[in-house]
Amino acid sequence: MKIEKGKGDGMTMSLTKPAMRGLLAKRLRFHLPIAFGLSLIAAVAFKYGVTEPRKKAYADFYKHYDAMKEFNGMKEAGVFESVRPSGE
């Protein structure tokens, strides 16, 4: 703020003009790299925090999974209408 002596008995104050030109470009130069950096960090955290453990869990499950054993268990339980249990 700049204070100037004016005419009369009091002092007048004149405010500096606000910077209106290039305001968006100035703010984007500051905020855009931050946004890209945070999104990159979030993507890496999601990949190694969610997808990699999920892929490992699926791989471990299917490493010991026996589809025929599961089918025979469901067949004996009477889940399927087209296949009779072996006891019948």
Biopython code that builds the backbone (N, CA, C, O; Angstrom):
import numpy as np
from Bio.PDB.StructureBuilder import StructureBuilder

atoms = [
    (1, "MET", "N", (0.834, -1.159, 0.000)),
    (1, "MET", "CA", (0.000, 0.000, 0.000)),
    (1, "MET", "C", (0.887, 1.232, 0.000)),
    (1, "MET", "O", (1.939, 1.261, 0.638)),
    (2, "LYS", "N", (0.461, 2.210, -0.698)),
    (2, "LYS", "CA", (1.226, 3.436, -0.788)),
    (2, "LYS", "C", (0.371, 4.556, -0.213)),
    (2, "LYS", "O", (-0.801, 4.700, -0.563)),
    (3, "ILE", "N", (0.947, 5.319, 0.641)),
    (3, "ILE", "CA", (0.215, 6.432, 1.254)),
    (3, "ILE", "C", (0.725, 7.728, 0.633)),
    (3, "ILE", "O", (1.928, 7.987, 0.607)),
    (4, "GLU", "N", (-0.191, 8.522, 0.143)),
    (4, "GLU", "CA", (0.179, 9.798, -0.470)),
    (4, "GLU", "C", (-0.525, 10.930, 0.250)),
    (4, "GLU", "O", (-1.595, 10.763, 0.836)),
    (5, "LYS", "N", (0.109, 12.074, 0.185)),
    (5, "LYS", "CA", (-0.557, 13.257, 0.736)),
    (5, "LYS", "C", (-1.499, 13.787, -0.320)),
    (5, "LYS", "O", (-1.114, 13.982, -1.473)),
    (6, "GLY", "N", (-2.690, 14.010, 0.067)),
    (6, "GLY", "CA", (-3.665, 14.511, -0.874)),
    (6, "GLY", "C", (-4.010, 15.953, -0.576)),
    (6, "GLY", "O", (-3.444, 16.571, 0.326)),
    (7, "LYS", "N", (-4.924, 16.467, -1.328)),
    (7, "LYS", "CA", (-5.377, 17.833, -1.114)),
    (7, "LYS", "C", (-6.255, 17.864, 0.119)),
    (7, "LYS", "O", (-6.982, 16.907, 0.387)),
    (8, "GLY", "N", (-6.203, 18.861, 0.810)),
    (8, "GLY", "CA", (-7.069, 18.994, 1.966)),
    (8, "GLY", "C", (-6.347, 18.620, 3.238)),
    (8, "GLY", "O", (-5.121, 18.676, 3.331)),
    (9, "ASP", "N", (-7.139, 18.239, 4.203)),
    (9, "ASP", "CA", (-6.569, 18.025, 5.524)),
    (9, "ASP", "C", (-6.173, 16.577, 5.807)),
    (9, "ASP", "O", (-5.440, 16.343, 6.768)),
    (10, "GLY", "N", (-6.619, 15.589, 5.017)),
    (10, "GLY", "CA", (-6.349, 14.186, 5.322)),
    (10, "GLY", "C", (-5.362, 13.559, 4.359)),
    (10, "GLY", "O", (-4.884, 14.193, 3.418)),
    (11, "MET", "N", (-5.078, 12.322, 4.617)),
    (11, "MET", "CA", (-4.189, 11.569, 3.737)),
    (11, "MET", "C", (-5.039, 10.582, 2.947)),
    (11, "MET", "O", (-6.010, 10.042, 3.478)),
    (12, "THR", "N", (-4.695, 10.344, 1.711)),
    (12, "THR", "CA", (-5.412, 9.363, 0.901)),
    (12, "THR", "C", (-4.501, 8.177, 0.656)),
    (12, "THR", "O", (-3.278, 8.310, 0.604)),
    (13, "MET", "N", (-5.115, 7.021, 0.507)),
    (13, "MET", "CA", (-4.347, 5.802, 0.272)),
    (13, "MET", "C", (-4.696, 5.285, -1.115)),
    (13, "MET", "O", (-5.866, 5.239, -1.495)),
    (14, "SER", "N", (-3.682, 4.900, -1.860)),
    (14, "SER", "CA", (-3.950, 4.295, -3.163)),
    (14, "SER", "C", (-3.401, 2.869, -3.133)),
    (14, "SER", "O", (-2.253, 2.640, -2.751)),
    (15, "LEU", "N", (-4.220, 1.940, -3.534)),
    (15, "LEU", "CA", (-3.833, 0.535, -3.551)),
    (15, "LEU", "C", (-3.156, 0.205, -4.866)),
    (15, "LEU", "O", (-3.464, 0.793, -5.902)),
    (16, "THR", "N", (-2.232, -0.740, -4.815)),
    (16, "THR", "CA", (-1.611, -1.185, -6.059)),
    (16, "THR", "C", (-2.608, -2.058, -6.808)),
    (16, "THR", "O", (-3.439, -2.739, -6.207)),
    (17, "LYS", "N", (-2.508, -2.024, -8.104)),
    (17, "LYS", "CA", (-3.443, -2.786, -8.923)),
    (17, "LYS", "C", (-3.154, -4.280, -8.783)),
    (17, "LYS", "O", (-1.992, -4.682, -8.717)),
    (18, "PRO", "N", (-4.202, -5.102, -8.738)),
    (18, "PRO", "CA", (-3.970, -6.549, -8.660)),
    (18, "PRO", "C", (-3.459, -7.078, -10.000)),
    (18, "PRO", "O", (-3.792, -6.550, -11.062)),
    (19, "ALA", "N", (-2.653, -8.118, -9.926)),
    (19, "ALA", "CA", (-2.114, -8.729, -11.146)),
    (19, "ALA", "C", (-3.182, -9.629, -11.746)),
    (19, "ALA", "O", (-3.427, -10.724, -11.239)),
    (20, "MET", "N", (-3.811, -9.185, -12.803)),
    (20, "MET", "CA", (-4.877, -9.954, -13.432)),
    (20, "MET", "C", (-4.382, -10.701, -14.668)),
    (20, "MET", "O", (-4.899, -11.768, -15.001)),
    (21, "ARG", "N", (-3.398, -10.151, -15.336)),
    (21, "ARG", "CA", (-2.881, -10.808, -16.534)),
    (21, "ARG", "C", (-1.940, -11.936, -16.134)),
    (21, "ARG", "O", (-1.071, -11.770, -15.278)),
    (22, "GLY", "N", (-2.132, -13.084, -16.771)),
    (22, "GLY", "CA", (-1.239, -14.205, -16.531)),
    (22, "GLY", "C", (-1.438, -14.884, -15.189)),
    (22, "GLY", "O", (-0.583, -15.656, -14.755)),
    (23, "LEU", "N", (-2.545, -14.611, -14.531)),
    (23, "LEU", "CA", (-2.778, -15.194, -13.210)),
    (23, "LEU", "C", (-2.950, -16.712, -13.303)),
    (23, "LEU", "O", (-2.398, -17.449, -12.486)),
    (24, "LEU", "N", (-3.707, -17.179, -14.289)),
    (24, "LEU", "CA", (-3.903, -18.618, -14.463)),
    (24, "LEU", "C", (-2.583, -19.309, -14.802)),
    (24, "LEU", "O", (-2.266, -20.357, -14.240)),
    (25, "ALA", "N", (-1.823, -18.727, -15.711)),
    (25, "ALA", "CA", (-0.544, -19.325, -16.103)),
    (25, "ALA", "C", (0.408, -19.382, -14.917)),
    (25, "ALA", "O", (1.131, -20.363, -14.743)),
    (26, "LYS", "N", (0.411, -18.341, -14.110)),
    (26, "LYS", "CA", (1.288, -18.313, -12.937)),
    (26, "LYS", "C", (0.899, -19.397, -11.938)),
    (26, "LYS", "O", (1.759, -20.088, -11.391)),
    (27, "ARG", "N", (-0.402, -19.538, -11.706)),
    (27, "ARG", "CA", (-0.860, -20.549, -10.757)),
    (27, "ARG", "C", (-0.648, -21.960, -11.308)),
    (27, "ARG", "O", (-0.323, -22.875, -10.551)),
    (28, "LEU", "N", (-0.828, -22.144, -12.613)),
    (28, "LEU", "CA", (-0.602, -23.459, -13.211)),
    (28, "LEU", "C", (0.866, -23.855, -13.152)),
    (28, "LEU", "O", (1.184, -25.021, -12.915)),
    (29, "ARG", "N", (1.763, -22.900, -13.364)),
    (29, "ARG", "CA", (3.192, -23.213, -13.267)),
    (29, "ARG", "C", (3.550, -23.706, -11.873)),
    (29, "ARG", "O", (4.481, -24.495, -11.713)),
    (30, "PHE", "N", (2.828, -23.254, -10.877)),
    (30, "PHE", "CA", (3.094, -23.689, -9.510)),
    (30, "PHE", "C", (2.383, -25.002, -9.184)),
    (30, "PHE", "O", (2.992, -25.908, -8.617)),
    (31, "HIS", "N", (1.100, -25.112, -9.538)),
    (31, "HIS", "CA", (0.286, -26.242, -9.095)),
    (31, "HIS", "C", (0.375, -27.473, -9.994)),
    (31, "HIS", "O", (0.190, -28.589, -9.507)),
    (32, "LEU", "N", (0.646, -27.312, -11.269)),
    (32, "LEU", "CA", (0.678, -28.451, -12.180)),
    (32, "LEU", "C", (1.781, -29.458, -11.846)),
    (32, "LEU", "O", (1.496, -30.655, -11.815)),
    (33, "PRO", "N", (3.010, -29.044, -11.599)),
    (33, "PRO", "CA", (4.024, -30.043, -11.209)),
    (33, "PRO", "C", (3.677, -30.748, -9.899)),
    (33, "PRO", "O", (3.957, -31.937, -9.742)),
    (34, "ILE", "N", (3.082, -30.035, -8.979)),
    (34, "ILE", "CA", (2.668, -30.661, -7.717)),
    (34, "ILE", "C", (1.601, -31.716, -7.980)),
    (34, "ILE", "O", (1.657, -32.810, -7.418)),
    (35, "ALA", "N", (0.632, -31.393, -8.830)),
    (35, "ALA", "CA", (-0.442, -32.341, -9.146)),
    (35, "ALA", "C", (0.114, -33.579, -9.845)),
    (35, "ALA", "O", (-0.273, -34.702, -9.520)),
    (36, "PHE", "N", (1.014, -33.380, -10.799)),
    (36, "PHE", "CA", (1.614, -34.527, -11.484)),
    (36, "PHE", "C", (2.435, -35.378, -10.523)),
    (36, "PHE", "O", (2.377, -36.606, -10.572)),
    (37, "GLY", "N", (3.190, -34.736, -9.660)),
    (37, "GLY", "CA", (3.995, -35.472, -8.689)),
    (37, "GLY", "C", (3.146, -36.291, -7.739)),
    (37, "GLY", "O", (3.444, -37.457, -7.481)),
    (38, "LEU", "N", (2.084, -35.683, -7.213)),
    (38, "LEU", "CA", (1.205, -36.408, -6.292)),
    (38, "LEU", "C", (0.474, -37.552, -6.987)),
    (38, "LEU", "O", (0.286, -38.617, -6.399)),
    (39, "SER", "N", (0.062, -37.337, -8.234)),
    (39, "SER", "CA", (-0.627, -38.416, -8.946)),
    (39, "SER", "C", (0.334, -39.560, -9.266)),
    (39, "SER", "O", (-0.065, -40.725, -9.244)),
    (40, "LEU", "N", (1.582, -39.244, -9.560)),
    (40, "LEU", "CA", (2.574, -40.288, -9.805)),
    (40, "LEU", "C", (2.831, -41.087, -8.529)),
    (40, "LEU", "O", (2.926, -42.314, -8.568)),
    (41, "ILE", "N", (2.943, -40.395, -7.409)),
    (41, "ILE", "CA", (3.142, -41.079, -6.123)),
    (41, "ILE", "C", (1.943, -41.967, -5.804)),
    (41, "ILE", "O", (2.115, -43.091, -5.334)),
    (42, "ALA", "N", (0.727, -41.474, -6.056)),
    (42, "ALA", "CA", (-0.477, -42.266, -5.788)),
    (42, "ALA", "C", (-0.533, -43.502, -6.686)),
    (42, "ALA", "O", (-0.922, -44.579, -6.235)),
    (43, "ALA", "N", (-0.148, -43.350, -7.952)),
    (43, "ALA", "CA", (-0.171, -44.490, -8.872)),
    (43, "ALA", "C", (0.834, -45.557, -8.454)),
    (43, "ALA", "O", (0.525, -46.749, -8.483)),
    (44, "VAL", "N", (2.028, -45.138, -8.068)),
    (44, "VAL", "CA", (3.050, -46.102, -7.634)),
    (44, "VAL", "C", (2.614, -46.782, -6.344)),
    (44, "VAL", "O", (2.786, -47.990, -6.185)),
    (45, "ALA", "N", (2.047, -46.003, -5.419)),
    (45, "ALA", "CA", (1.578, -46.587, -4.157)),
    (45, "ALA", "C", (0.457, -47.590, -4.404)),
    (45, "ALA", "O", (0.415, -48.632, -3.749)),
    (46, "PHE", "N", (-0.450, -47.302, -5.330)),
    (46, "PHE", "CA", (-1.537, -48.230, -5.635)),
    (46, "PHE", "C", (-0.993, -49.503, -6.278)),
    (46, "PHE", "O", (-1.437, -50.608, -5.966)),
    (47, "LYS", "N", (-0.024, -49.332, -7.181)),
    (47, "LYS", "CA", (0.540, -50.508, -7.855)),
    (47, "LYS", "C", (1.197, -51.449, -6.863)),
    (47, "LYS", "O", (0.936, -52.652, -6.879)),
    (48, "TYR", "N", (2.053, -50.907, -5.994)),
    (48, "TYR", "CA", (2.791, -51.769, -5.073)),
    (48, "TYR", "C", (2.042, -52.039, -3.776)),
    (48, "TYR", "O", (2.401, -52.963, -3.047)),
    (49, "GLY", "N", (1.023, -51.267, -3.474)),
    (49, "GLY", "CA", (0.264, -51.495, -2.251)),
    (49, "GLY", "C", (-0.974, -52.341, -2.453)),
    (49, "GLY", "O", (-1.458, -52.968, -1.510)),
    (50, "VAL", "N", (-1.503, -52.370, -3.688)),
    (50, "VAL", "CA", (-2.752, -53.092, -3.936)),
    (50, "VAL", "C", (-2.580, -54.167, -5.004)),
    (50, "VAL", "O", (-2.848, -55.341, -4.749)),
    (51, "THR", "N", (-2.138, -53.778, -6.189)),
    (51, "THR", "CA", (-2.159, -54.739, -7.297)),
    (51, "THR", "C", (-1.117, -55.835, -7.171)),
    (51, "THR", "O", (-1.405, -56.991, -7.479)),
    (52, "GLU", "N", (0.086, -55.501, -6.726)),
    (52, "GLU", "CA", (1.116, -56.542, -6.591)),
    (52, "GLU", "C", (0.749, -57.571, -5.524)),
    (52, "GLU", "O", (0.883, -58.766, -5.785)),
    (53, "PRO", "N", (0.289, -57.166, -4.322)),
    (53, "PRO", "CA", (-0.147, -58.188, -3.357)),
    (53, "PRO", "C", (-1.341, -59.000, -3.860)),
    (53, "PRO", "O", (-1.455, -60.189, -3.563)),
    (54, "ARG", "N", (-2.223, -58.363, -4.616)),
    (54, "ARG", "CA", (-3.375, -59.086, -5.155)),
    (54, "ARG", "C", (-2.929, -60.128, -6.176)),
    (54, "ARG", "O", (-3.426, -61.254, -6.172)),
    (55, "LYS", "N", (-1.995, -59.758, -7.051)),
    (55, "LYS", "CA", (-1.482, -60.725, -8.025)),
    (55, "LYS", "C", (-0.769, -61.875, -7.328)),
    (55, "LYS", "O", (-0.881, -63.024, -7.755)),
    (56, "LYS", "N", (-0.040, -61.575, -6.265)),
    (56, "LYS", "CA", (0.653, -62.622, -5.518)),
    (56, "LYS", "C", (-0.351, -63.547, -4.838)),
    (56, "LYS", "O", (-0.152, -64.761, -4.808)),
    (57, "ALA", "N", (-1.429, -62.982, -4.292)),
    (57, "ALA", "CA", (-2.447, -63.809, -3.636)),
    (57, "ALA", "C", (-3.126, -64.730, -4.645)),
    (57, "ALA", "O", (-3.363, -65.901, -4.347)),
    (58, "TYR", "N", (-3.443, -64.218, -5.838)),
    (58, "TYR", "CA", (-4.037, -65.063, -6.874)),
    (58, "TYR", "C", (-3.071, -66.162, -7.304)),
    (58, "TYR", "O", (-3.480, -67.310, -7.477)),
    (59, "ALA", "N", (-1.805, -65.825, -7.477)),
    (59, "ALA", "CA", (-0.812, -66.826, -7.886)),
    (59, "ALA", "C", (-0.669, -67.909, -6.823)),
    (59, "ALA", "O", (-0.579, -69.091, -7.154)),
    (60, "ASP", "N", (-0.646, -67.516, -5.543)),
    (60, "ASP", "CA", (-0.546, -68.507, -4.465)),
    (60, "ASP", "C", (-1.784, -69.395, -4.411)),
    (60, "ASP", "O", (-1.680, -70.596, -4.163)),
    (61, "PHE", "N", (-2.959, -68.802, -4.644)),
    (61, "PHE", "CA", (-4.193, -69.581, -4.611)),
    (61, "PHE", "C", (-4.204, -70.628, -5.720)),
    (61, "PHE", "O", (-4.496, -71.798, -5.472)),
    (62, "TYR", "N", (-3.888, -70.208, -6.935)),
    (62, "TYR", "CA", (-3.958, -71.135, -8.064)),
    (62, "TYR", "C", (-2.775, -72.090, -8.117)),
    (62, "TYR", "O", (-2.810, -73.062, -8.872)),
    (63, "LYS", "N", (-1.726, -71.839, -7.335)),
    (63, "LYS", "CA", (-0.603, -72.765, -7.271)),
    (63, "LYS", "C", (-1.031, -74.070, -6.603)),
    (63, "LYS", "O", (-0.554, -75.141, -6.978)),
    (64, "HIS", "N", (-1.924, -73.991, -5.617)),
    (64, "HIS", "CA", (-2.354, -75.171, -4.860)),
    (64, "HIS", "C", (-3.811, -75.551, -5.142)),
    (64, "HIS", "O", (-4.373, -76.405, -4.456)),
    (65, "TYR", "N", (-4.412, -74.928, -6.134)),
    (65, "TYR", "CA", (-5.826, -75.166, -6.424)),
    (65, "TYR", "C", (-5.977, -76.398, -7.308)),
    (65, "TYR", "O", (-5.313, -76.523, -8.337)),
    (66, "ASP", "N", (-6.856, -77.303, -6.895)),
    (66, "ASP", "CA", (-7.145, -78.498, -7.681)),
    (66, "ASP", "C", (-8.598, -78.406, -8.134)),
    (66, "ASP", "O", (-9.516, -78.581, -7.333)),
    (67, "ALA", "N", (-8.800, -78.132, -9.411)),
    (67, "ALA", "CA", (-10.144, -77.929, -9.935)),
    (67, "ALA", "C", (-10.974, -79.209, -9.871)),
    (67, "ALA", "O", (-12.167, -79.152, -9.575)),
    (68, "MET", "N", (-10.367, -80.349, -10.141)),
    (68, "MET", "CA", (-11.121, -81.608, -10.096)),
    (68, "MET", "C", (-11.556, -81.944, -8.669)),
    (68, "MET", "O", (-12.662, -82.442, -8.460)),
    (69, "LYS", "N", (-10.709, -81.680, -7.704)),
    (69, "LYS", "CA", (-11.071, -81.923, -6.311)),
    (69, "LYS", "C", (-12.250, -81.030, -5.914)),
    (69, "LYS", "O", (-13.172, -81.472, -5.228)),
    (70, "GLU", "N", (-12.208, -79.782, -6.350)),
    (70, "GLU", "CA", (-13.300, -78.847, -6.066)),
    (70, "GLU", "C", (-14.589, -79.301, -6.757)),
    (70, "GLU", "O", (-15.666, -79.253, -6.163)),
    (71, "PHE", "N", (-14.472, -79.740, -8.011)),
    (71, "PHE", "CA", (-15.637, -80.229, -8.747)),
    (71, "PHE", "C", (-16.241, -81.447, -8.065)),
    (71, "PHE", "O", (-17.458, -81.525, -7.899)),
    (72, "ASN", "N", (-15.397, -82.402, -7.667)),
    (72, "ASN", "CA", (-15.914, -83.601, -7.004)),
    (72, "ASN", "C", (-16.581, -83.261, -5.674)),
    (72, "ASN", "O", (-17.582, -83.877, -5.309)),
    (73, "GLY", "N", (-16.039, -82.292, -4.953)),
    (73, "GLY", "CA", (-16.662, -81.865, -3.699)),
    (73, "GLY", "C", (-18.037, -81.260, -3.929)),
    (73, "GLY", "O", (-18.973, -81.539, -3.181)),
    (74, "MET", "N", (-18.163, -80.429, -4.966)),
    (74, "MET", "CA", (-19.463, -79.830, -5.278)),
    (74, "MET", "C", (-20.430, -80.883, -5.811)),
    (74, "MET", "O", (-21.629, -80.825, -5.539)),
    (75, "LYS", "N", (-19.907, -81.846, -6.573)),
    (75, "LYS", "CA", (-20.754, -82.917, -7.103)),
    (75, "LYS", "C", (-21.326, -83.745, -5.957)),
    (75, "LYS", "O", (-22.514, -84.066, -5.958)),
    (76, "GLU", "N", (-20.495, -84.092, -4.986)),
    (76, "GLU", "CA", (-20.960, -84.883, -3.843)),
    (76, "GLU", "C", (-21.930, -84.090, -2.967)),
    (76, "GLU", "O", (-22.789, -84.674, -2.307)),
    (77, "ALA", "N", (-21.797, -82.777, -2.961)),
    (77, "ALA", "CA", (-22.705, -81.945, -2.162)),
    (77, "ALA", "C", (-24.043, -81.749, -2.859)),
    (77, "ALA", "O", (-24.985, -81.247, -2.244)),
    (78, "GLY", "N", (-24.151, -82.135, -4.137)),
    (78, "GLY", "CA", (-25.409, -82.012, -4.864)),
    (78, "GLY", "C", (-25.651, -80.630, -5.434)),
    (78, "GLY", "O", (-26.799, -80.221, -5.608)),
    (79, "VAL", "N", (-24.595, -79.916, -5.722)),
    (79, "VAL", "CA", (-24.728, -78.565, -6.263)),
    (79, "VAL", "C", (-25.242, -78.599, -7.697)),
    (79, "VAL", "O", (-26.043, -77.750, -8.085)),
    (80, "PHE", "N", (-24.794, -79.563, -8.482)),
    (80, "PHE", "CA", (-25.136, -79.621, -9.897)),
    (80, "PHE", "C", (-26.388, -80.465, -10.109)),
    (80, "PHE", "O", (-26.575, -81.501, -9.470)),
    (81, "GLU", "N", (-27.241, -80.001, -11.020)),
    (81, "GLU", "CA", (-28.440, -80.766, -11.358)),
    (81, "GLU", "C", (-28.147, -81.802, -12.437)),
    (81, "GLU", "O", (-28.832, -82.822, -12.516)),
    (82, "SER", "N", (-27.146, -81.555, -13.259)),
    (82, "SER", "CA", (-26.872, -82.454, -14.382)),
    (82, "SER", "C", (-25.945, -83.608, -14.010)),
    (82, "SER", "O", (-25.784, -84.539, -14.799)),
    (83, "VAL", "N", (-25.340, -83.567, -12.845)),
    (83, "VAL", "CA", (-24.413, -84.621, -12.424)),
    (83, "VAL", "C", (-24.900, -85.165, -11.091)),
    (83, "VAL", "O", (-25.108, -84.419, -10.134)),
    (84, "ARG", "N", (-25.078, -86.471, -11.050)),
    (84, "ARG", "CA", (-25.540, -87.088, -9.806)),
    (84, "ARG", "C", (-24.366, -87.343, -8.873)),
    (84, "ARG", "O", (-23.257, -87.621, -9.330)),
    (85, "PRO", "N", (-24.601, -87.251, -7.575)),
    (85, "PRO", "CA", (-23.550, -87.641, -6.629)),
    (85, "PRO", "C", (-23.251, -89.123, -6.774)),
    (85, "PRO", "O", (-24.114, -89.888, -7.205)),
    (86, "SER", "N", (-22.049, -89.536, -6.423)),
    (86, "SER", "CA", (-21.649, -90.928, -6.630)),
    (86, "SER", "C", (-22.395, -91.881, -5.695)),
    (86, "SER", "O", (-22.426, -93.081, -5.965)),
    (87, "GLY", "N", (-22.981, -91.406, -4.636)),
    (87, "GLY", "CA", (-23.723, -92.257, -3.714)),
    (87, "GLY", "C", (-25.083, -92.663, -4.254)),
    (87, "GLY", "O", (-25.687, -93.597, -3.729)),
    (88, "GLU", "N", (-25.583, -91.996, -5.282)),
    (88, "GLU", "CA", (-26.932, -92.313, -5.785)),
    (88, "GLU", "C", (-26.890, -93.303, -6.907)),
    (88, "GLU", "O", (-27.935, -93.675, -7.441)),
]
sb = StructureBuilder()
sb.init_structure("model")
sb.init_model(0)
sb.init_chain("A")
sb.init_seg("    ")
for serial, (resi, resn, name, xyz) in enumerate(atoms, 1):
    if name == "N":
        sb.init_residue(resn, " ", resi, " ")
    sb.init_atom(name, np.array(xyz, "f"), 0.0, 1.0, " ", f" {name:<3s}", serial, name[0])
structure = sb.get_structure()
